[in-house]
Amino acid sequence: MKITSQEYIIDAIQEALKTNTTGIGIAMKCDIRREKEYITIEPKRGQTLSFVDVFWLGYFVREYVN
């Protein structure tokens, strides 16, 4: 999954992946690569990324955006 957005939103996603329980779970089972204006989240071998997890990550990321 590739998310393209403004840099401050990508910063918020990255912060949520480090500090939010849903984000931490995603970070544990996915490889995450960050560029300036996008972030790529891909499941590690043998793992799956649930659409429910992605939904909740998006829900919580809005709390990180100033």
LUMGUVEX-148668 format. One record per residue: residue number from 0; residue in one letter; x, y, z of N, C-alpha, C, O in turn. Coordinates in pm, 1 decimal, padded with zeros to 6 digits. Layout:
<recs>
nr,rest,nX,nY,nZ,caX,caY,caZ,cX,cY,cZ,oX,oY,oZ
NUM,A,X,Y,Z,X,Y,Z,X,Y,Z,X,Y,Z
...
</recs>
This chain:
<recs>
nr,rest,nX,nY,nZ,caX,caY,caZ,cX,cY,cZ,oX,oY,oZ
0,M,00085.5,-00115.1,00000.0,00000.0,00000.0,00000.0,00090.6,00122.0,00000.0,00184.6,00130.9,00079.0
1,K,00061.7,00215.5,-00089.1,00138.5,00339.2,-00097.4,00044.4,00455.2,-00067.8,-00060.3,00469.2,-00131.0
2,I,00082.4,00537.8,00028.4,00002.4,00653.9,00065.6,00080.5,00777.9,00025.6,00192.5,00799.7,00071.9
3,T,00021.1,00858.3,-00060.2,00082.6,00982.0,-00104.7,00004.5,01098.1,-00046.6,-00118.0,01103.7,-00057.5
4,S,00076.7,01191.4,00015.7,00009.9,01306.0,00076.8,00113.3,01412.8,00108.0,00231.3,01398.8,00075.8
5,Q,00067.0,01518.9,00171.0,00157.6,01625.0,00212.5,00248.7,01572.2,00322.3,00213.9,01478.9,00394.7
6,E,00365.1,01633.2,00332.9,00467.0,01582.8,00424.7,00419.3,01578.2,00570.0,00454.1,01485.0,00642.5
7,Y,00341.2,01675.8,00613.7,00297.0,01676.1,00753.5,00200.3,01560.4,00782.7,00194.1,01512.4,00895.9
8,I,00126.4,01516.4,00683.6,00038.4,01401.0,00703.4,00120.3,01271.8,00706.7,00092.2,01182.3,00786.5
9,I,00220.1,01262.4,00621.2,00309.7,01146.5,00624.4,00381.5,01140.9,00759.3,00401.1,01032.7,00814.7
10,D,00421.0,01257.8,00812.7,00481.4,01262.7,00946.6,00384.4,01208.3,01051.3,00424.7,01134.0,01140.7
11,A,00256.9,01245.3,01040.4,00155.0,01198.9,01135.8,00136.2,01047.7,01126.2,00122.5,00980.4,01228.3
12,I,00135.5,00994.5,01004.9,00123.3,00849.2,00986.5,00241.8,00779.0,01051.1,00225.6,00679.3,01121.6
13,Q,00360.1,00831.5,01026.5,00479.9,00770.2,01082.9,00477.8,00775.7,01236.1,00517.3,00679.2,01301.6
14,E,00432.9,00885.7,01292.7,00422.3,00897.2,01438.5,00320.7,00796.8,01493.5,00345.0,00733.8,01596.5
15,A,00207.6,00782.0,01425.4,00105.7,00686.1,01469.2,00158.1,00542.8,01462.1,00123.1,00460.1,01546.4
16,L,00240.5,00512.9,01363.7,00298.1,00378.9,01352.2,00394.2,00348.5,01467.0,00421.3,00232.1,01496.7
17,K,00445.4,00453.0,01531.2,00538.9,00434.8,01642.3,00470.7,00436.6,01778.7,00521.2,00375.1,01872.7
18,T,00356.0,00506.2,01792.3,00300.6,00530.5,01925.4,00158.5,00478.8,01947.3,00116.1,00465.6,02062.1
19,N,00084.7,00449.5,01842.4,-00053.1,00402.3,01855.1,-00054.5,00249.5,01852.8,00021.5,00189.0,01777.2
20,T,-00138.7,00186.4,01933.4,-00137.9,00039.9,01939.9,-00168.5,-00025.2,01805.3,-00106.5,-00125.4,01769.5
21,T,-00262.8,00030.4,01731.0,-00291.4,-00023.0,01597.5,-00171.1,-00002.5,01506.7,-00132.8,-00093.0,01432.6
22,G,-00111.6,00115.4,01512.3,00006.0,00145.8,01431.0,00124.6,00057.4,01464.4,00195.6,00011.5,01375.0
23,I,00146.1,00033.6,01592.7,00256.0,-00053.0,01635.1,00235.4,-00194.4,01580.9,00330.4,-00258.7,01536.3
24,G,00111.5,-00242.5,01584.9,00081.2,-00375.2,01530.3,00109.4,-00383.2,01381.7,00164.6,-00482.1,01333.5
25,I,00071.4,-00278.5,01308.5,00099.2,-00274.7,01164.5,00249.4,-00270.6,01141.1,00300.6,-00341.3,01054.3
26,A,00320.5,-00188.3,01217.5,00465.4,-00175.1,01200.7,00538.1,-00306.5,01229.0,00641.6,-00334.6,01168.5
27,M,00484.8,-00386.2,01320.0,00548.6,-00514.2,01352.4,00536.4,-00615.3,01239.0,00626.0,-00697.3,01219.0
28,K,00425.9,-00609.9,01164.6,00406.7,-00711.2,01061.0,00427.0,-00659.5,00919.0,00400.2,-00730.9,00822.4
29,C,00474.2,-00535.0,00906.0,00494.4,-00477.2,00773.2,00631.2,-00411.4,00761.0,00690.0,-00366.7,00859.4
30,D,00680.0,-00406.7,00637.5,00797.7,-00326.9,00604.8,00747.6,-00188.5,00566.7,00655.4,-00175.6,00486.1
31,I,00807.6,-00085.3,00624.0,00762.4,00051.8,00601.2,00878.3,00131.8,00544.1,00986.6,00137.1,00602.4
32,R,00854.1,00193.9,00429.2,00953.3,00279.8,00364.9,00894.5,00419.2,00350.1,00779.6,00435.5,00309.1
33,R,00973.4,00517.8,00383.4,00925.3,00655.9,00381.6,01007.9,00737.8,00284.9,01130.9,00732.1,00285.1
34,E,00939.4,00813.3,00203.1,01000.2,00917.0,00121.7,00936.6,01047.8,00165.1,00849.3,01047.4,00251.9
35,K,00977.1,01157.1,00108.4,00929.4,01287.5,00154.9,00777.7,01300.2,00150.4,00716.8,01345.2,00247.4
36,E,00716.0,01261.2,00039.5,00572.2,01282.2,00023.5,00492.1,01152.7,00010.5,00375.3,01156.0,-00028.4
37,Y,00553.0,01040.4,00042.2,00475.5,00916.1,00044.0,00537.7,00816.2,00140.5,00654.8,00825.6,00177.5
38,I,00455.3,00721.0,00179.3,00499.3,00612.3,00266.2,00444.5,00482.4,00206.4,00329.3,00476.0,00163.6
39,T,00528.3,00380.3,00204.4,00488.8,00250.6,00151.1,00484.7,00149.9,00265.5,00581.1,00135.6,00340.8
40,I,00372.2,00080.6,00277.5,00353.4,-00019.8,00381.8,00322.2,-00152.0,00312.5,00218.5,-00166.4,00247.8
41,E,00413.6,-00248.8,00326.8,00396.0,-00379.2,00263.7,00410.1,-00489.3,00368.4,00503.5,-00486.6,00448.5
42,P,00318.7,-00585.9,00368.8,00328.5,-00695.9,00465.8,00458.8,-00774.4,00448.7,00504.0,-00798.8,00336.9
43,K,00517.3,-00812.9,00560.6,00634.8,-00898.6,00556.9,00592.6,-01037.4,00509.8,00474.2,-01071.2,00509.9
44,R,00689.7,-01116.0,00470.2,00662.0,-01251.7,00421.4,00585.0,-01330.1,00527.3,00626.1,-01337.3,00643.2
45,G,00472.8,-01388.5,00485.9,00390.2,-01468.1,00574.9,00289.6,-01387.8,00656.0,00212.6,-01445.3,00733.0
46,Q,00289.0,-01256.5,00640.0,00196.6,-01169.7,00713.6,00091.0,-01114.2,00618.0,00110.8,-01113.1,00496.5
47,T,-00019.6,-01068.8,00672.9,-00122.2,-01001.7,00593.6,-00156.3,-00869.7,00660.7,-00142.0,-00854.5,00782.0
48,L,-00200.9,-00775.7,00581.0,-00242.6,-00645.2,00630.5,-00393.8,-00637.7,00617.3,-00447.7,-00641.7,00506.7
49,S,-00460.7,-00626.8,00729.2,-00606.5,-00624.3,00733.6,-00659.0,-00486.1,00695.1,-00602.7,-00384.3,00735.2
50,F,-00767.1,-00483.3,00617.3,-00830.2,-00355.8,00584.2,-00885.9,-00288.8,00709.3,-00893.6,-00166.1,00716.3
51,V,-00924.0,-00368.4,00806.5,-00972.6,-00313.6,00933.6,-00859.6,-00238.7,01004.4,-00881.4,-00130.0,01057.9
52,D,-00739.2,-00296.1,01004.9,-00624.2,-00228.0,01064.9,-00594.6,-00096.2,00993.8,-00566.1,00004.7,01058.3
53,V,-00601.4,-00097.6,00862.0,-00576.2,00024.2,00784.5,-00682.1,00129.3,00815.2,-00650.2,00247.3,00829.1
54,F,-00807.7,00087.0,00825.9,-00915.6,00179.4,00861.2,-00887.4,00245.4,00995.8,-00894.6,00367.7,01007.6
55,W,-00855.3,00164.9,01097.6,-00831.9,00219.6,01231.1,-00707.0,00305.9,01235.4,-00703.4,00404.9,01308.4
56,L,-00605.1,00270.8,01159.1,-00486.7,00356.9,01153.0,-00525.9,00494.4,01099.9,-00486.5,00596.6,01156.1
57,G,-00603.3,00496.7,00991.6,-00649.8,00624.3,00936.7,-00734.4,00702.0,01034.9,-00724.3,00824.4,01043.4
58,Y,-00817.2,00631.7,01108.6,-00901.5,00696.6,01209.4,-00815.6,00763.9,01316.4,-00842.3,00877.5,01355.8
59,F,-00712.6,00693.5,01362.8,-00628.8,00748.7,01468.6,-00529.8,00852.7,01417.9,-00491.7,00942.1,01493.5
60,V,-00487.0,00844.0,01292.6,-00390.9,00940.5,01238.5,-00446.1,01082.1,01244.8,-00370.2,01177.0,01264.4
61,R,-00574.8,01097.5,01228.8,-00631.8,01232.8,01232.0,-00607.0,01301.3,01365.6,-00605.3,01424.2,01372.6
62,E,-00587.7,01223.1,01472.2,-00555.6,01280.1,01603.3,-00412.1,01334.2,01607.9,-00379.6,01416.3,01693.8
63,Y,-00327.3,01289.0,01516.7,-00187.4,01330.7,01513.2,-00164.9,01451.8,01423.0,-00058.2,01513.0,01427.4
64,V,-00263.1,01486.4,01342.3,-00250.2,01599.5,01249.9,-00289.9,01726.7,01323.3,-00398.9,01735.6,01379.9
65,N,-00201.4,01823.9,01321.8,-00229.3,01950.9,01391.0,-00313.7,02042.1,01306.5,-00346.5,02152.9,01349.1
</recs>
